[in-house]
């Protein structure tokens, strides 16, 4: 004998079972989204580290070249001066490009897990509406 059908609770149990299954599927989807966004965030952080090292190295080289250019500025011939300043300008340009890339990646890294946060906020809003 099925007591739930006799008491009329089988529809209630079926609804709760459907809600639990729907919740489990939604939780799986959110976990998959979080995993995918973590992979993106990890790749961004790796690029950020590489670019930070590149900017640091290029800064040292740029300062060395700038120092050499300043020293050469006071030597005898003007050809040495032009070459030294040209080399320093190339290193400075490389530093500016690396710094720009570093800033770009750092700004993108601040917005990690945006999709997951938006989905969870939307879920929370829908739950509050149902209550």
Buried (B, 14 or more C-beta within 10 A) or exposed (E): EEEEEEEEEEEEEEEEEEEEEEEEEBEEEBEEBBEEBEEBBEEBBEBBEBBBEBBEEBBEBBBEBBEBBEEBEEEEEEEBBEEBBEBBBEBBEBBEEBBEBBEEBBEBBEEBBEBBEEBBEEBEEEEEEEE
